Structures are given as C-alpha cells and as structure tokens.
C-alpha cells in the first residue's frame, strides 16, 4: 500500500519498540496518536494512528515498527472516526470500555480536533465561515465530502432563516474623517466581543463576501450604496438594519440572509445628512426616524478622541445624551509601510536607470497638478 494515513493494531507483547521514539524519529510522520487498550475483553493491544501528509509505502512503516505488514491497514472513514475509536467514543463502540482522552499520546491536540469535527452544521455556535475554515484544514481525502455536506447544511440554514424572521440585531454607526481609525476600532470592537466578521469589499454589493459571520462591517458606506433602478435603496437599507425582523439581502450572485448579531457602519458622513436630498419625499423626519431608531450606538471619531453615544439617535439623526469620551490611541501610533519586496531590485532587472533627476527649481510645490 502507498497511503497518506495508516492505522496500526497490534498486541502489546508483539511490539518491541518505543512507539513515541519511532514517531518522533521520522519527520515523515506529520501527525501521530496512539493508545493502549488494556481494559477490553481482549488481549492488551495498541491502536496507532499515523498521518504522513503524502503517500508512504506500508512496507517502510512495517520496518520502522518492526511488525508484519498485515498489522498495518488503511484508515476506514474520516480522520475523526479513527480518533474517536481510540477512546471508543464512536457510536459503534459505545458498549465497550470508554477510555479517557488523556490516555492518548500524540503530537497534536486530539480532543480539539474531535470537538472541531462536531462544528459542521452547528450554526448556533459557529459561523459558516468558521466551519469552512475547519473543512479546509482537513486531509484532502476528506475535504470535498465535508465541503459538500457543509454547503447543503448551509443552504438549509439560510432557507430556515427566511422562515424564522425574528432576530436580535445591534447596529453601530461610526463616523469620522478618513484615516481617523473608524475601521480600526470597528474590527477591534468585534474582536473583543469574540465575534468573527466580514468587511464589505464592494460599494455596489456590500454582502458579496458575507459567509455567515456573526458580524459585518459595512465599511465606508453611503446612503446611496443600495440604490438601483427602482429608487434610492432606502427601503432595502431599512430591512437590512431592522433590529427584530430578518429578511434576505440582495447580492450580485445570490440573495443572502444576514443571520449575525452586529452590523457596524463606518462612514465619513454623519447620519443626519443621510438621504437629505430626498428628505421632502419622506414627509420630513417621520420616515427617516425609522432609520434613526435602528441605530443603537453612535460613535464619533476624531484624530484625538473617540466619543461613544449609547442611547441611540433622536428624531433628527443626532446622537442622544452625553458621550463617554475615550482617547484615540491611533494618534500616538505611527504606521509604516512594510515593503517585503525590494522593488528597486525588481526595476534594476527590468529597466535601465536614468542619470537625470528633476531639478528642485523645476518643481513647483504649489502646483497641485499631477507631475506628468
């Protein structure tokens, strides 16, 4: 056999080598785990799991462990199935003695892998994006099957979300000039809350990259972002940020359901100016108040301060109450561009250096036009 994963099952008295020593000696073995079953109704025996990442001849493995090749077999099922078998936690072995996971000797966290394997389909505790990341970490032989299963379960989850329209959504509005730290604090806030998130990447399709994360940052959003041929997108935007009722969101390739807990809006335009050009069509402030009342937290960021208003927004789009003021930590942080590629060396190879440089007298520092 020439496989990436093997299972070894052999009686204790027939194995005359130090298992751990062999597993650590050969770097070809990427992951290994073993346990002694000595509380069963059979002779004490070892179960050894080996993962090479690439195909390895079973004859070589037999030589390492000084056993017959007949004691080495192909892993049946998924990787997690053999890990569960080590302790008899799988359904087919539930009537046998259950070994404690601490009895497993391994070079990786077996318990963590077992628990992560249970996350597929658990959209209460894990987002689709988190589950997709786990699936991508699986061995190639398991990846496609796990992905197809996850994709089907996600489709069912999205359809069920459309049927169950109730939700509890928090909307945070962050405004400030460019470069003051709006996105920086949006990400830092969600990280501290333990929420995975998506950052909108397209002004005309903010939900294009949404994969079921618990939060989304609608970065540099404008009031006309959701505009289309039917109008200015006001009604669509109201549905998206509705705190209690879920609905599908238009996206370029397919409509999606946002089933997260937090939407963070970052923008350079204060909320009171949103949809101002169409204010007369909304009967003054009456309909716009449907927008304002959905904003639970309003944050204003300047170069020096972060002002947080936690009492919502009034009927004219201004934050209520007095803010809690924090120091903007970015004012003391200098971000330097980390050029990992030396582009001078690159251009040295593809271009001939010029010996002429522009004279300072030829450069008009008051000229705002491009230098070409």
N, C-alpha and C positions, 0 to 999 in steps of 0.2 A: 504494500500500500504506500501511497505517496500523498499524505494529507496534511492539513494545517492544524488539526486538533485530534488528540487521541485520548482514550481512556485506558488506564491500566488497572486490572483487577487481579490480585494475586494473594495467596495465603501469606500470612506474616512470616511463617517459618521458611518460606521459599525465597524470601527477599533478603539477600545477604549484604546489602549495601545501605549507606546512609542516604535516604531519599532526598533530604534537603541539600546535602552536599552535591549530589548529582545535578539537581535542578539549578543550583547556583553556579555550578562549574561551567555549564554550557550556556553561553549567551544566546544561542539559537532559541532556547526556550524563553519566550517573552512573558508568559504567564503560567503559573503552576499552582496547584492546590491539591492537598491530599488529607486523608483522614483514616484512622484505624477503626474498623468496625469490629469491636470485641464484645458487644452486648447483644448480638443477634443469636439466633438458634443454630448458626453455622460456625465453622471454624473461624477464628480471628483472621481478618483479611484487610488489605489496603485497597482503597479506591484513590486513584491518582488521575488528576486532570492536567493535561499539557496543551498549551496553545503556542504555536510557533509563528503565527502570522503568515508564514509561507509554507509551501509543501515540503515535508521532510519524509524520508524513507523510513518505514516502520522497522526495517532491519537494523538501522543505525540506533534507533531508540531502544530496541531489544538488547543491543550490545552495551549501551550505557547502563541499563538497569540489570544486566546480567540475568535475563529471563528469556524464556522462549517467546517467539513472535506471536504465538497463539494467545498469549496473555494480553496482547495489545489489540484494541478494537476501535472502530470508528465511533465518534460521539453521535449518539442517536438523538435526534431532535435538536433543540436550541442549546446554546451555551448555558442558559439559566437552568435548563432542565437537569443537566448533569450536576450543576452547583446545588440545586435543591436535593438531588439524590444523595449527595454527600452526607446530608443530615436526615434523610428520609422525610423531608417536608413536602415532597410532591404527593399528589393525590393517590397514586398507585401504591405508595409505600406507607400510607397512614396507619396501618395496623402493626408496623414494625416499631422497634425502639427508635425514638426521636433523639438524635444526637444534638448537642448544643453547638451552635456555630463557632463558639470559642475553641472547640476541639479541632477545627480545621486549621491546618498550617498552610500558609500561602504567601505569595509576594504581592498580592493586591487585596483590596477590600471586598471580600466575597459578600458580606452582608449588605454592603452598599449596592453592589450590582444586582443582588436579588430584589432589594427594595425598589431600585430604579426600574427593573423589568415590570414591576406592577403598575407603573405610572401610565402605560399605554391605555388610553381610554378614560383615564381619571382626570376629567376636565374640571373637577371641583378644586383639586389641589395643584394641578399642573396645566399650564397653557399648552396650546398646540405647538407653539414654538419650542418650548422646553422639551416636549415629547419628541419633536422632530430632531432636536439636538441629540437626545439619547439614542434614537434609532440610527443616526449617522455614526454613532460610536460602536455599533455592533459589528461583528465579523461580517465580511462580505457575503458569506453564505446565508446569513440571516437577515441582512439589511432590506432586501427587496420585499420579502414576505412581510416583515414587520411594518415597512412603509405602507404597503397596500392595505394592511389591516388598520393602521392608524388613519389613513386617508378616508377609508369608508366610515370609521367611527366618527371622524371629524365632520363629515358631511351630515351624518345623522344628528350630531350635536347641534350643528348650525340650523338644521330644519326644526329641531325641537325648540331651539331658542326663539324662532319665529312664532311658534305656537304659544310659548310661555313668554309673554311680553313684559312681565314685571321685572324690574331691576332697581338697584340702589346705586346710582351713579353720582360721583363727585366731580364737579367741573371747576378747574382752577384757571384763572385768567392772569397772565403775566405780561406786562407791557413795559417798555423802556427803549431807549435809543439802541441802535446797533452796536454790538461789542460790549454792552454793559454786563452781560452774563445771564441773559434770560434762559437760553438752552442749558447752560451750565448748571444753574440752580434747579431747573426742571428735572434734569437727569439725577442730580444729587438728592433731590427730594424723594423721587421714586425709588432710588437705590436704598435710601434709609428706611423706606416703608416696606422693603422686601418685595417689591413688585417688578416683574420683568415688563419691558415696554418696547414699543416700536416708535421710531421717529419718522414722521411723514417725509417722504422724499420727493414728492411731486406736487406742485401747486394746483394742478388741474385734476389730480387723483390722489388725495391725501391718504386713502386707505389701500393703495396699491400693494404695499408691503406688509399689511397687517396680517399676522398669523396667529390670532387668538391670544395675544399677550394680555396681561391683566391691566395694562395701561397703554395709552398712546399719547405722544407729544405731537400736537398739530403745530409744527414749527413755522414761524413767520407767516401765520395765517392772515388772510384779508377777508373782509366781509363779502367780496365777490368771488371767493375761491370756488364755491359750489354753484356758480352761475351756469346756466345753459340756455338753450333756445326757448325754454318755457318761461324764463324770468330771471330774477337775480339770485335765486337759491335760498331765499330767506326761510321758506317753509321747510326745505330739506335740512338746513342747518339747525332749525329748531328741533326737528326729530332726532338728529344726531346727538344733541346735548340734552335731550329730555332726561331728567333725573330718575323718572319712575317707569317709563314705558320704552321698551326696546323695539327697534324696527330695523329693517335691512338698510344698508348703506350702499349707494351706487359706487361701483368701481369699474375700471376700464374693462377688465376681463370677465368679472362676475360680481354680482352683488354679494356683499358680505354682511355678517351680523357682528356688531361690536358687543362682546359679552364681558368686557372688562369692568373695572371698578373706578378708574380715574381717567378723565380726559384733561390734559393740560394744553392750554392755548398760549402760544407765545406770539407777540406781535409788537410792532413799533407804534401802532395806532391805538389810543385809548378807546375803551368800549363805548363811551358816549358819542364818538364820531362814527361808529359803525352804522351803515345803512342810512347815514344822514342825508344823502342825496334823494332818498326815497321816503323820507320821513312823512311827507304830506299824504302819501298813499297808505300809510299805516295808521291814519287817524291820530296824528300827533304821537304821543308816547304810549298810547294804550296797547297796541300790538307789540311794540318794541319791548314793553315790560315783560312779555312772555319770554323774551330773550334774557333780559336782565335778571329775572328771578331764578334762572337756571344757574347763574354764577354764584357759587357758594364762597369762594375765596378769591380775593383780588390782590394781586401783588404788583407793586410799582418798584422798578429797579433803576437806580441812578448809578453814576460812576462810584459814589461813596457809600450809598445806603440801599438797604432792601426794606421796603415798607410792606407789611403784611396786614391786610384787612380781612378779618374772618367772619364778618357779619353780613356778607352779601353785598348787593348793589341796590341802590334806590331806583325810583321810577324814571330817573333821567340818565341812568348809566354811570353814576358816580358811586364809589365805594362808601359803605356806611361806617359810621363810628370812627374812633381814633385808631391809627395803626400801631402795631408793635414794630419798632424800628430796630433793624439789625445792621451791623457793619458789613459792607460788601467786601469780602475777603479778596476779591479779584484785583482790588486797587493796589495791593501790595505784591501781586504775583505777576511776574514777567514771563510771558510765554515766548519761547524761542523756537524757531523752525528747525526741526531735526532732519537735516538732509542726509539720509542714509546712502544716497548715491552721489558720488562726486561728479557733477555734470561738467565741470571743467575738463576732467579726463575724458569724458564722453565726446565733447566737442573737439578736443585735441585730436581725436581719432578721425573725425568726420569733416573737419573744417581746417582751413589754413588761417592761422592767426594774422590779424591785421596789425600793421605797425602804426596806424594812425588812430589817435584818440581825439574826441571833440575838445576844443579849447574851452576853458571856463568862460572866456569872453563871448563865445558863440552861443552860450546857453542863457536864455532869458528866464530867470527864476520866477518872474511874474507872469510868464506865459502859461496859461492853463491848457493849451492845446497839446495833443499828443506829440512826442518828439519824432514823428515820421509823417 
